[in-house]
Amino acid sequence: MKNKLFIVILVLIMFGLQTVYFTQKIGLLSNQLSYLLDTNSIMQQQIGELQGNIQSSLEESNSRLENYEISLKDLDLANQAYVVDVSISLKEYTENTGVGIYFGTGYHELEFVENHYTGIVRLPMEESYDGNVTVLITNGSTKNTEILSDYRGVNHLFEGTLTGHLEKFPTYKDGKFNLGGAVTANVTGNEFFQYDSIYLIVTSDGQEIKRVNLLKPEEEEGEPEDENASQNQDAHEEIQVQLPDFLEQEEEFPEGDIVYHPEEDIEIPEGQEISVYFQLTSKDGYYFTYEIFRGTTAMDETQEETYQGFIKVKDFFPYIYTIYDANGGKYCM
């Protein structure tokens, strides 16, 4: 009886030891499997990158283009068009090689000049042709096309050139208009336009009553004089303008935020439509306006939809951006 009990105990001990041993082996195999999975994932990623590099290299080696440039040359806002200068260089060409370019479905033949093909192309303002430009290369009866998939329309240069906002909602009370706090203008696009001035302008019923030079506030023009204007010049608005740090370090026109801090109210009669906007001008005849406020001064506080002394709530923040050229053409964006 004792021998049987001893055998049973011995079997149980051996079974327990075997269980512990196999558990350790399973854990080790699990770790090895996880390592193999991680290694496989890394190898798959590297293979994918290698395939992408090979594909990119093949596309580059198969391309007949050495280089291309499509740059903005001119704007014709009166006819809602812009003009680009196209230049394409080929890796190899003969005297029989011809090159043309498609913007969308519109085809334009290019002229061979000094080792490259060039041409001037006129395009509609509403089209950017992002990724929708194709180069056609002909050599006798042979024709090849290449899509410029990385092309981004040059008319993006003047999108958002001038923006801005008010820090707080303006107020109108007792015949006085207050901008409510800081006014910020933001300027971009220096790579094409050569700017020379930027103003904050306030109009009342379409007539300019305030003009502030944001780069030279000490030269503020104030309210323009006319036959009916007051001749009193005693009160001048004190102005504080916060410019980007780099303005004092460089002579170039600043790019970025320009912050204006008005401290005085502007006297405006009741029942007038007030417009506040920035005007940015360039040396080559273009100028941009960005309207940041429009509202009509209320006659009294009992008028319907009156807020902060204004009526016509829907017109408070128009944010209208307009481009003008030297020929009087304009384009609203």
HULINHU-V485275 format. One record per pair of residues at least 24 apart in sequence whose ideal C-beta (glycine too) atoms are under 10 Angstrom apart, sorted by the first residue. I is the first residue (numbers start at 1). GAP is how many residues later the second one is. D is the distance in Angstrom with one decimal. If there is no record, write none. Layout:
i->I gap->GAP d->D
i->I gap->GAP d->D
This chain:
i->59 gap->87 d->9.5
i->59 gap->90 d->9.9
i->61 gap->30 d->9.6
i->62 gap->82 d->9.8
i->62 gap->84 d->9.2
i->63 gap->27 d->9.6
i->63 gap->28 d->7.8
i->63 gap->72 d->9.7
i->63 gap->81 d->9.8
i->63 gap->83 d->6.1
i->64 gap->24 d->9.9
i->64 gap->26 d->5.5
i->64 gap->27 d->5.7
i->64 gap->28 d->6.9
i->64 gap->29 d->8.4
i->64 gap->33 d->9.3
i->64 gap->35 d->9.5
i->64 gap->71 d->8.6
i->64 gap->73 d->5.8
i->64 gap->75 d->9.8
i->64 gap->80 d->6.4
i->64 gap->82 d->6.9
i->65 gap->24 d->7.2
i->65 gap->25 d->6.5
i->65 gap->26 d->7.2
i->65 gap->34 d->9.5
i->65 gap->70 d->6.6
i->65 gap->72 d->8.5
i->65 gap->81 d->6.0
i->65 gap->83 d->8.5
i->66 gap->24 d->5.9
i->66 gap->25 d->4.9
i->66 gap->26 d->8.9
i->66 gap->27 d->9.6
i->66 gap->49 d->9.5
i->66 gap->50 d->8.5
i->67 gap->24 d->9.5
i->67 gap->49 d->8.2
i->68 gap->33 d->8.9
i->68 gap->48 d->9.1
i->68 gap->49 d->9.3
i->68 gap->65 d->9.1
i->68 gap->67 d->7.3
i->68 gap->78 d->9.3
i->68 gap->80 d->6.7
i->68 gap->83 d->8.4
i->69 gap->47 d->9.2
i->69 gap->49 d->9.4
i->70 gap->31 d->8.5
i->70 gap->33 d->9.1
i->70 gap->51 d->8.3
i->70 gap->59 d->9.1
i->70 gap->63 d->7.4
i->70 gap->78 d->8.2
i->70 gap->81 d->6.8
i->70 gap->82 d->9.5
i->70 gap->83 d->8.7
i->70 gap->84 d->6.2
i->71 gap->83 d->6.4
i->71 gap->86 d->9.5
i->71 gap->121 d->8.6
i->72 gap->81 d->9.4
i->72 gap->82 d->4.1
i->72 gap->83 d->7.2
i->72 gap->84 d->9.5
i->72 gap->85 d->5.7
i->72 gap->86 d->8.3
i->72 gap->119 d->9.5
i->72 gap->120 d->5.8
i->72 gap->121 d->9.9
i->73 gap->47 d->6.7
i->73 gap->48 d->9.1
i->73 gap->49 d->9.5
i->73 gap->81 d->9.0
i->73 gap->119 d->9.9
i->74 gap->46 d->8.9
i->74 gap->48 d->8.9
i->74 gap->210 d->9.5
i->74 gap->251 d->8.9
i->75 gap->50 d->8.2
i->75 gap->80 d->8.7
i->75 gap->82 d->9.8
i->75 gap->83 d->7.5
i->75 gap->117 d->9.7
i->75 gap->118 d->10.0
i->75 gap->209 d->9.8
i->75 gap->210 d->9.7
i->75 gap->211 d->7.0
i->75 gap->248 d->7.4
i->75 gap->249 d->9.8
i->75 gap->250 d->5.6
i->75 gap->251 d->9.6
i->75 gap->252 d->9.6
i->75 gap->254 d->7.9
i->75 gap->256 d->8.0
i->76 gap->46 d->7.6
i->76 gap->49 d->8.6
i->76 gap->249 d->7.3
i->76 gap->251 d->7.9
i->76 gap->253 d->6.6
i->76 gap->255 d->9.7
i->77 gap->48 d->7.6
i->77 gap->81 d->9.9
i->77 gap->209 d->8.5
i->77 gap->245 d->9.4
i->77 gap->246 d->6.1
i->77 gap->247 d->6.8
i->77 gap->248 d->4.6
i->77 gap->249 d->9.6
i->77 gap->250 d->7.7
i->77 gap->251 d->8.6
i->77 gap->252 d->3.3
i->77 gap->253 d->5.6
i->77 gap->254 d->4.6
i->77 gap->255 d->10.0
i->78 gap->246 d->9.9
i->78 gap->247 d->7.2
i->78 gap->249 d->5.6
i->78 gap->250 d->6.6
i->78 gap->251 d->3.0
i->78 gap->252 d->8.0
i->78 gap->253 d->9.1
i->79 gap->43 d->8.9
i->79 gap->45 d->9.0
i->79 gap->46 d->8.8
i->79 gap->248 d->9.6
i->79 gap->250 d->7.1
i->80 gap->44 d->6.3
i->80 gap->45 d->4.6
i->80 gap->46 d->7.2
i->80 gap->249 d->8.1
i->80 gap->250 d->9.7
i->80 gap->251 d->6.4
i->81 gap->41 d->5.5
i->81 gap->42 d->6.5
i->81 gap->43 d->5.8
i->81 gap->44 d->6.0
i->81 gap->45 d->9.7
i->81 gap->46 d->9.8
i->81 gap->74 d->9.9
i->81 gap->248 d->9.4
i->81 gap->250 d->9.7
i->82 gap->39 d->9.6
i->82 gap->40 d->7.7
i->82 gap->41 d->5.8
i->82 gap->42 d->8.1
i->82 gap->43 d->5.9
i->82 gap->45 d->9.5
i->82 gap->46 d->10.0
i->82 gap->71 d->9.2
i->82 gap->72 d->7.4
i->82 gap->73 d->5.4
i->82 gap->75 d->9.3
i->82 gap->76 d->8.6
i->82 gap->249 d->9.4
i->83 gap->37 d->6.2
i->83 gap->38 d->7.1
i->83 gap->39 d->5.2
i->83 gap->40 d->7.5
i->83 gap->71 d->9.8
i->84 gap->24 d->9.9
i->84 gap->35 d->9.2
i->84 gap->36 d->7.5
i->84 gap->37 d->5.2
i->84 gap->38 d->8.1
i->84 gap->39 d->6.4
i->84 gap->45 d->9.6
i->84 gap->69 d->9.0
i->84 gap->70 d->5.8
i->84 gap->71 d->8.8
i->85 gap->33 d->7.3
i->85 gap->34 d->8.0
i->85 gap->35 d->6.0
i->85 gap->36 d->8.1
i->85 gap->69 d->9.5
i->86 gap->24 d->6.4
i->86 gap->30 d->9.9
i->86 gap->31 d->8.0
i->86 gap->32 d->6.3
i->86 gap->33 d->5.0
i->86 gap->34 d->7.4
i->86 gap->35 d->5.7
i->86 gap->47 d->9.3
i->86 gap->49 d->9.5
i->87 gap->26 d->9.0
i->87 gap->29 d->5.5
i->87 gap->30 d->7.4
i->87 gap->31 d->4.9
i->87 gap->32 d->8.4
i->88 gap->24 d->10.0
i->88 gap->28 d->6.3
i->88 gap->29 d->4.7
i->88 gap->30 d->7.5
i->88 gap->31 d->8.9
i->88 gap->47 d->6.2
i->88 gap->49 d->9.0
i->88 gap->58 d->9.7
i->88 gap->60 d->9.6
i->89 gap->26 d->6.8
i->89 gap->27 d->4.5
i->89 gap->28 d->7.7
i->89 gap->29 d->9.8
i->90 gap->25 d->8.9
i->90 gap->26 d->8.0
i->90 gap->27 d->7.5
i->90 gap->45 d->9.4
i->90 gap->47 d->7.0
i->92 gap->47 d->9.7
i->93 gap->24 d->8.5
i->93 gap->44 d->8.3
i->93 gap->46 d->8.0
i->94 gap->45 d->6.5
i->94 gap->46 d->9.1
i->95 gap->44 d->9.9
i->96 gap->42 d->8.4
i->96 gap->43 d->5.6
i->96 gap->44 d->5.8
i->96 gap->46 d->9.6
i->97 gap->40 d->6.8
i->97 gap->41 d->7.1
i->97 gap->42 d->5.0
i->97 gap->43 d->9.1
i->97 gap->45 d->9.6
i->98 gap->38 d->8.2
i->98 gap->39 d->7.5
i->98 gap->40 d->4.4
i->98 gap->41 d->7.4
i->98 gap->42 d->9.4
i->98 gap->45 d->9.5
i->99 gap->36 d->6.7
i->99 gap->37 d->7.0
i->99 gap->38 d->5.6
i->99 gap->39 d->7.7
i->99 gap->40 d->10.0
i->100 gap->34 d->9.2
i->100 gap->35 d->7.6
i->100 gap->36 d->4.5
i->100 gap->37 d->8.3
i->100 gap->38 d->7.7
i->100 gap->45 d->9.8
i->101 gap->32 d->6.6
i->101 gap->33 d->7.1
i->101 gap->34 d->5.5
i->101 gap->35 d->7.1
i->101 gap->47 d->8.7
i->102 gap->27 d->9.2
i->102 gap->30 d->8.4
i->102 gap->31 d->6.7
i->102 gap->32 d->4.2
i->102 gap->33 d->7.8
i->102 gap->34 d->6.7
i->102 gap->43 d->8.2
i->102 gap->45 d->9.2
i->102 gap->46 d->9.8
i->103 gap->24 d->7.6
i->103 gap->25 d->9.9
i->103 gap->26 d->4.9
i->103 gap->29 d->7.3
i->103 gap->30 d->5.7
i->103 gap->31 d->8.5
i->103 gap->48 d->9.5
i->103 gap->50 d->9.2
i->104 gap->25 d->5.9
i->104 gap->28 d->5.5
i->104 gap->29 d->8.2
i->104 gap->30 d->9.0
i->105 gap->27 d->9.2
i->105 gap->29 d->9.6
i->107 gap->27 d->9.2
i->107 gap->29 d->7.4
i->108 gap->28 d->9.8
i->109 gap->27 d->9.2
i->110 gap->25 d->8.9
i->110 gap->26 d->9.4
i->123 gap->30 d->8.4
i->123 gap->31 d->8.9
i->123 gap->32 d->7.7
i->124 gap->31 d->9.3
i->125 gap->30 d->6.4
i->125 gap->33 d->9.6
i->125 gap->198 d->9.3
i->125 gap->206 d->5.9
i->125 gap->208 d->9.0
i->126 gap->29 d->8.8
i->126 gap->205 d->9.5
i->127 gap->26 d->7.4
i->127 gap->28 d->7.9
i->128 gap->24 d->7.4
i->128 gap->25 d->2.9
i->128 gap->26 d->8.2
i->128 gap->27 d->5.5
i->128 gap->28 d->6.3
i->128 gap->31 d->9.0
i->129 gap->24 d->5.3
i->129 gap->25 d->9.3
i->129 gap->26 d->8.9
i->130 gap->25 d->9.9
i->130 gap->26 d->8.3
i->154 gap->38 d->8.3
i->155 gap->176 d->9.9
i->155 gap->178 d->10.0
i->156 gap->33 d->9.7
i->157 gap->31 d->9.1
i->157 gap->32 d->5.8
i->157 gap->34 d->7.0
i->157 gap->35 d->4.9
i->157 gap->36 d->8.0
i->158 gap->30 d->9.4
i->158 gap->31 d->6.0
i->158 gap->34 d->7.3
i->158 gap->35 d->7.5
i->158 gap->128 d->8.3
i->158 gap->130 d->7.8
i->158 gap->163 d->9.6
i->158 gap->165 d->6.0
i->158 gap->173 d->8.7
i->158 gap->175 d->8.1
i->159 gap->29 d->9.2
i->159 gap->30 d->8.6
i->159 gap->162 d->8.7
i->159 gap->164 d->9.7
i->159 gap->174 d->6.5
i->160 gap->26 d->8.4
i->160 gap->28 d->6.4
i->160 gap->29 d->8.0
i->160 gap->130 d->9.4
i->160 gap->161 d->7.5
i->160 gap->173 d->8.2
i->161 gap->25 d->9.3
i->161 gap->26 d->7.1
i->161 gap->27 d->5.8
i->161 gap->28 d->4.0
i->161 gap->29 d->9.2
i->161 gap->31 d->8.9
i->161 gap->32 d->6.9
i->161 gap->34 d->9.1
i->161 gap->119 d->7.1
i->161 gap->121 d->9.4
i->161 gap->125 d->9.1
i->161 gap->127 d->5.5
i->161 gap->129 d->8.8
i->161 gap->160 d->8.1
i->161 gap->162 d->7.6
i->161 gap->172 d->9.3
i->162 gap->24 d->7.2
i->162 gap->25 d->6.1
i->162 gap->26 d->8.0
i->162 gap->27 d->8.3
i->162 gap->33 d->9.5
i->162 gap->36 d->8.0
i->162 gap->115 d->9.5
i->162 gap->116 d->5.9
i->162 gap->117 d->8.5
i->162 gap->118 d->4.7
i->162 gap->125 d->9.3
i->162 gap->126 d->4.4
i->162 gap->127 d->7.5
i->162 gap->128 d->4.6
i->162 gap->159 d->6.7
i->162 gap->160 d->9.4
i->162 gap->161 d->9.0
i->163 gap->24 d->8.5
i->163 gap->25 d->8.2
i->163 gap->94 d->9.8
i->163 gap->115 d->8.5
i->163 gap->125 d->9.8
i->163 gap->127 d->5.9
i->163 gap->129 d->8.9
i->163 gap->156 d->8.1
i->163 gap->158 d->7.2
i->164 gap->34 d->9.8
i->164 gap->36 d->8.7
i->164 gap->93 d->8.9
i->164 gap->94 d->8.6
i->164 gap->95 d->9.8
i->164 gap->96 d->9.5
i->164 gap->112 d->9.5
i->164 gap->113 d->8.5
i->164 gap->114 d->5.3
i->164 gap->116 d->9.8
i->164 gap->126 d->5.5
i->164 gap->127 d->9.2
i->164 gap->128 d->5.3
i->164 gap->155 d->8.7
i->164 gap->157 d->9.7
i->165 gap->125 d->9.5
i->165 gap->127 d->6.1
i->165 gap->128 d->9.5
i->165 gap->152 d->8.5
i->165 gap->154 d->8.3
i->166 gap->110 d->7.8
i->166 gap->126 d->5.8
i->166 gap->127 d->6.2
i->166 gap->150 d->9.7
i->166 gap->151 d->8.0
i->167 gap->92 d->8.8
i->167 gap->93 d->10.0
i->167 gap->94 d->9.1
i->168 gap->140 d->9.6
i->169 gap->124 d->8.8
i->169 gap->126 d->9.5
i->169 gap->138 d->8.0
i->169 gap->139 d->5.6
i->169 gap->141 d->9.0
i->169 gap->147 d->7.6
i->169 gap->148 d->9.0
i->170 gap->32 d->10.0
i->170 gap->96 d->10.0
i->170 gap->104 d->7.9
i->170 gap->106 d->7.5
i->170 gap->122 d->9.8
i->170 gap->123 d->6.0
i->170 gap->125 d->7.3
i->170 gap->138 d->6.8
i->170 gap->139 d->8.4
i->170 gap->140 d->7.6
i->170 gap->146 d->8.7
i->171 gap->94 d->8.8
i->171 gap->136 d->9.7
i->171 gap->137 d->4.9
i->171 gap->138 d->5.7
i->171 gap->139 d->8.4
i->172 gap->93 d->9.2
i->172 gap->94 d->9.6
i->172 gap->96 d->7.2
i->172 gap->98 d->8.5
i->172 gap->100 d->9.3
i->172 gap->102 d->7.7
i->172 gap->123 d->7.9
i->172 gap->124 d->9.4
i->172 gap->125 d->4.9
i->172 gap->126 d->7.1
i->172 gap->134 d->9.8
i->172 gap->135 d->10.0
i->172 gap->136 d->6.8
i->172 gap->137 d->3.3
i->172 gap->138 d->5.8
i->172 gap->139 d->10.0
i->173 gap->92 d->8.8
i->173 gap->124 d->9.6
i->173 gap->125 d->9.7
i->173 gap->128 d->9.2
i->173 gap->135 d->8.4
i->173 gap->136 d->5.1
i->174 gap->91 d->9.1
i->174 gap->93 d->9.5
i->174 gap->96 d->9.8
i->174 gap->135 d->8.9
i->175 gap->90 d->9.0
i->175 gap->91 d->9.8
i->175 gap->92 d->5.9
i->175 gap->93 d->6.8
i->175 gap->94 d->6.7
i->175 gap->95 d->6.7
i->175 gap->97 d->10.0
i->175 gap->122 d->8.4
i->175 gap->134 d->9.8
i->176 gap->88 d->9.2
i->176 gap->89 d->3.8
i->176 gap->90 d->7.0
i->176 gap->91 d->5.8
i->176 gap->92 d->7.4
i->176 gap->121 d->9.9
i->176 gap->133 d->9.2
i->177 gap->25 d->7.5
i->177 gap->27 d->8.4
i->177 gap->32 d->9.2
i->177 gap->33 d->9.0
i->177 gap->88 d->6.2
i->177 gap->89 d->4.6
i->177 gap->90 d->7.6
i->177 gap->91 d->4.7
i->177 gap->95 d->9.0
i->177 gap->97 d->6.2
i->177 gap->99 d->9.0
i->177 gap->116 d->10.0
i->177 gap->118 d->9.5
i->177 gap->120 d->7.3
i->177 gap->132 d->8.4
i->177 gap->133 d->9.5
i->178 gap->84 d->7.8
i->178 gap->85 d->9.7
i->178 gap->86 d->8.6
i->178 gap->87 d->4.9
i->178 gap->88 d->7.7
i->178 gap->130 d->9.4
i->178 gap->131 d->9.2
i->179 gap->31 d->9.9
i->179 gap->81 d->8.5
i->179 gap->82 d->9.4
i->179 gap->83 d->5.2
i->179 gap->84 d->9.9
i->179 gap->85 d->9.9
i->179 gap->86 d->8.9
i->179 gap->87 d->8.3
i->179 gap->97 d->7.1
i->179 gap->113 d->9.6
i->179 gap->114 d->8.0
i->180 gap->82 d->9.1
i->180 gap->113 d->9.3
i->180 gap->128 d->8.2
i->181 gap->80 d->7.8
i->181 gap->81 d->8.4
i->182 gap->58 d->9.2
i->182 gap->59 d->10.0
i->182 gap->60 d->8.0
i->182 gap->77 d->5.4
i->182 gap->78 d->6.8
i->182 gap->79 d->5.3
i->182 gap->80 d->8.4
i->183 gap->29 d->9.1
i->183 gap->31 d->8.9
i->183 gap->58 d->9.8
i->183 gap->75 d->9.2
i->183 gap->76 d->7.3
i->183 gap->77 d->4.6
i->183 gap->78 d->7.9
i->183 gap->79 d->7.1
i->183 gap->93 d->7.8
i->183 gap->95 d->8.5
i->183 gap->109 d->7.3
i->183 gap->110 d->9.2
i->184 gap->58 d->9.1
i->184 gap->73 d->5.5
i->184 gap->74 d->7.2
i->184 gap->75 d->5.1
i->184 gap->76 d->7.6
i->184 gap->94 d->9.6
i->184 gap->108 d->9.1
i->185 gap->29 d->6.4
i->185 gap->71 d->9.7
i->185 gap->72 d->7.3
i->185 gap->73 d->4.8
i->185 gap->74 d->8.0
i->185 gap->75 d->7.4
i->185 gap->92 d->9.9
i->185 gap->93 d->4.7
i->185 gap->94 d->9.8
i->185 gap->95 d->7.8
i->185 gap->105 d->7.5
i->185 gap->107 d->8.7
i->186 gap->69 d->8.9
i->186 gap->70 d->6.7
i->186 gap->71 d->5.4
i->186 gap->72 d->7.6
i->186 gap->73 d->9.9
i->186 gap->92 d->9.2
i->186 gap->104 d->9.0
i->187 gap->27 d->9.7
i->187 gap->57 d->9.5
i->187 gap->66 d->7.4
i->187 gap->67 d->6.7
i->187 gap->68 d->5.6
i->187 gap->69 d->6.8
i->187 gap->70 d->8.3
i->187 gap->71 d->6.8
i->187 gap->91 d->8.9
i->187 gap->93 d->6.3
i->187 gap->101 d->9.0
i->188 gap->67 d->6.0
i->188 gap->68 d->8.0
i->189 gap->66 d->8.0
i->189 gap->91 d->9.2
i->189 gap->93 d->9.2
i->189 gap->99 d->8.8
i->190 gap->62 d->7.2
i->190 gap->63 d->6.5
i->190 gap->64 d->8.9
i->190 gap->65 d->5.0
i->190 gap->92 d->9.9
i->191 gap->64 d->9.4
i->192 gap->90 d->9.0
i->192 gap->92 d->9.6
i->192 gap->94 d->9.5
i->193 gap->60 d->8.9
i->193 gap->87 d->8.5
i->193 gap->88 d->9.5
i->193 gap->89 d->4.5
i->193 gap->90 d->8.4
i->193 gap->91 d->7.4
i->193 gap->93 d->6.2
i->193 gap->94 d->9.7
i->193 gap->95 d->8.5
i->194 gap->58 d->9.2
i->194 gap->59 d->7.5
i->194 gap->88 d->5.6
i->194 gap->89 d->4.4
i->194 gap->90 d->6.3
i->194 gap->92 d->9.4
i->195 gap->57 d->9.0
i->195 gap->58 d->4.1
i->195 gap->59 d->8.8
i->195 gap->60 d->8.8
i->195 gap->85 d->6.1
i->195 gap->86 d->6.9
i->195 gap->87 d->5.3
i->195 gap->88 d->7.4
i->195 gap->89 d->9.9
i->195 gap->91 d->9.1
i->195 gap->92 d->9.3
i->195 gap->93 d->9.1
i->196 gap->57 d->6.9
i->196 gap->84 d->9.3
i->196 gap->85 d->6.0
i->196 gap->86 d->6.7
i->196 gap->87 d->5.0
i->196 gap->88 d->9.6
i->196 gap->91 d->9.9
i->197 gap->56 d->8.7
i->197 gap->82 d->8.1
i->197 gap->83 d->7.5
i->197 gap->84 d->4.9
i->197 gap->85 d->9.0
i->197 gap->86 d->9.5
i->197 gap->90 d->8.9
i->198 gap->55 d->8.3
i->198 gap->56 d->8.8
i->198 gap->60 d->6.6
i->198 gap->62 d->10.0
i->198 gap->80 d->6.4
i->198 gap->81 d->7.0
i->198 gap->82 d->4.8
i->198 gap->83 d->7.5
i->198 gap->89 d->9.7
i->198 gap->90 d->9.1
i->199 gap->78 d->9.1
i->199 gap->79 d->6.9
i->199 gap->80 d->4.7
i->199 gap->81 d->8.1
i->199 gap->82 d->8.2
i->199 gap->88 d->9.8
i->199 gap->90 d->9.7
i->200 gap->39 d->9.8
i->200 gap->41 d->9.6
i->200 gap->58 d->9.3
i->200 gap->60 d->5.8
i->200 gap->62 d->8.5
i->200 gap->76 d->7.3
i->200 gap->77 d->7.8
i->200 gap->78 d->5.9
i->200 gap->79 d->8.1
i->200 gap->92 d->9.1
i->201 gap->74 d->8.1
i->201 gap->75 d->7.4
i->201 gap->76 d->5.7
i->201 gap->77 d->7.5
i->201 gap->78 d->5.6
i->201 gap->88 d->8.2
i->201 gap->90 d->9.6
i->202 gap->60 d->9.7
i->202 gap->64 d->6.2
i->202 gap->66 d->8.4
i->202 gap->72 d->6.8
i->202 gap->73 d->7.3
i->202 gap->74 d->5.3
i->202 gap->75 d->8.4
i->202 gap->91 d->8.9
i->203 gap->65 d->9.9
i->203 gap->69 d->9.3
i->203 gap->70 d->8.3
i->203 gap->71 d->7.2
i->203 gap->72 d->4.7
i->203 gap->73 d->8.1
i->203 gap->74 d->8.1
i->203 gap->88 d->9.9
i->203 gap->91 d->9.5
i->204 gap->62 d->8.6
i->204 gap->63 d->9.7
i->204 gap->64 d->5.1
i->204 gap->65 d->7.4
i->204 gap->68 d->4.5
i->204 gap->69 d->7.3
i->204 gap->70 d->5.9
i->204 gap->71 d->8.2
i->204 gap->93 d->8.5
i->205 gap->63 d->9.3
i->205 gap->64 d->8.8
i->205 gap->66 d->8.8
i->205 gap->67 d->5.1
i->205 gap->68 d->5.5
i->205 gap->69 d->8.5
i->205 gap->70 d->9.2
i->205 gap->91 d->9.3
i->205 gap->92 d->10.0
i->206 gap->66 d->9.7
i->206 gap->67 d->7.6
i->206 gap->69 d->7.9
i->207 gap->65 d->9.2
i->208 gap->67 d->9.5
i->209 gap->57 d->6.7
i->209 gap->58 d->8.7
i->209 gap->59 d->7.0
i->209 gap->63 d->9.3
i->209 gap->65 d->8.9
i->210 gap->27 d->8.3
i->210 gap->52 d->9.2
i->210 gap->56 d->5.6
i->210 gap->58 d->9.4
i->210 gap->66 d->8.8
i->211 gap->68 d->8.5
i->212 gap->25 d->8.3
i->212 gap->27 d->6.5
i->212 gap->29 d->8.3
i->212 gap->48 d->6.6
i->212 gap->50 d->7.9
i->212 gap->66 d->9.9
i->213 gap->26 d->9.4
i->213 gap->28 d->9.0
i->214 gap->25 d->9.2
i->214 gap->27 d->5.8
i->214 gap->29 d->8.1
i->214 gap->40 d->9.6
i->214 gap->44 d->5.1
i->214 gap->45 d->8.8
i->214 gap->46 d->5.7
i->214 gap->64 d->7.9
i->214 gap->65 d->9.9
i->214 gap->66 d->9.5
i->215 gap->26 d->7.9
i->215 gap->28 d->7.4
i->215 gap->32 d->7.8
i->215 gap->38 d->8.1
i->215 gap->39 d->7.7
i->215 gap->43 d->7.6
i->216 gap->25 d->8.8
i->217 gap->24 d->4.7
i->217 gap->26 d->9.7
i->217 gap->43 d->7.7
i->217 gap->44 d->9.6
i->222 gap->44 d->9.6
i->223 gap->43 d->7.8
i->223 gap->44 d->8.7
i->230 gap->37 d->9.1
i->235 gap->29 d->7.6
i->235 gap->32 d->9.5
i->236 gap->28 d->8.1
i->237 gap->25 d->6.5
i->237 gap->26 d->6.7
i->237 gap->27 d->3.8
i->237 gap->28 d->8.6
i->237 gap->29 d->7.9
i->238 gap->24 d->8.6
i->238 gap->25 d->5.0
i->238 gap->26 d->6.5
i->239 gap->24 d->7.3
i->239 gap->25 d->8.6
i->253 gap->27 d->9.3
i->253 gap->29 d->9.1
i->253 gap->30 d->9.4
i->268 gap->29 d->6.1
i->269 gap->28 d->7.4
i->269 gap->30 d->10.0
i->270 gap->26 d->9.5
i->270 gap->27 d->5.3
i->270 gap->28 d->7.0
i->270 gap->29 d->5.0
i->270 gap->30 d->7.9
i->270 gap->39 d->9.3
i->271 gap->25 d->7.1
i->271 gap->26 d->6.2
i->271 gap->27 d->7.9
i->271 gap->28 d->5.4
i->271 gap->32 d->9.9
i->271 gap->40 d->9.2
i->272 gap->24 d->6.9
i->272 gap->25 d->5.1
i->273 gap->24 d->8.0
i->273 gap->37 d->9.9
i->273 gap->39 d->8.1
i->273 gap->42 d->8.3
i->274 gap->36 d->8.0
i->274 gap->41 d->9.9
i->275 gap->40 d->9.5
i->275 gap->43 d->8.5
i->275 gap->45 d->9.5
i->276 gap->42 d->9.9
i->277 gap->41 d->9.0
i->277 gap->42 d->9.9
i->277 gap->43 d->7.9
i->277 gap->44 d->9.7
i->277 gap->45 d->9.0
i->278 gap->43 d->9.7
i->279 gap->43 d->9.9
i->279 gap->45 d->9.4
i->280 gap->43 d->9.8
i->281 gap->43 d->9.3
i->282 gap->43 d->9.8
i->282 gap->44 d->9.6
i->284 gap->41 d->9.2
i->284 gap->42 d->7.5
i->285 gap->39 d->8.8
i->285 gap->40 d->6.3
i->285 gap->41 d->3.0
i->285 gap->42 d->8.2
i->286 gap->37 d->6.7
i->286 gap->38 d->6.7
i->286 gap->39 d->5.6
i->286 gap->40 d->7.1
i->287 gap->35 d->9.2
i->287 gap->36 d->7.9
i->287 gap->37 d->5.2
i->287 gap->38 d->8.5
i->287 gap->39 d->9.0
i->287 gap->43 d->9.7
i->288 gap->33 d->7.2
i->288 gap->34 d->7.0
i->288 gap->35 d->5.5
i->288 gap->36 d->7.4
i->288 gap->45 d->9.6
i->289 gap->31 d->7.7
i->289 gap->32 d->7.5
i->289 gap->33 d->5.0
i->289 gap->34 d->8.4
i->289 gap->35 d->7.5
i->289 gap->41 d->9.1
i->289 gap->43 d->9.8
i->290 gap->28 d->9.7
i->290 gap->29 d->7.3
i->290 gap->30 d->7.3
i->290 gap->31 d->5.1
i->290 gap->32 d->7.9
i->290 gap->43 d->9.9
i->291 gap->26 d->8.9
i->291 gap->27 d->5.1
i->291 gap->28 d->6.8
i->291 gap->29 d->4.4
i->291 gap->30 d->8.0
i->291 gap->31 d->8.1
i->292 gap->24 d->9.9
i->292 gap->25 d->7.0
i->292 gap->26 d->7.9
i->292 gap->27 d->6.7
i->292 gap->28 d->9.0
i->293 gap->24 d->6.5
i->293 gap->25 d->7.7
i->293 gap->26 d->9.3
i->294 gap->24 d->5.1
i->294 gap->25 d->9.8
i->294 gap->26 d->8.4
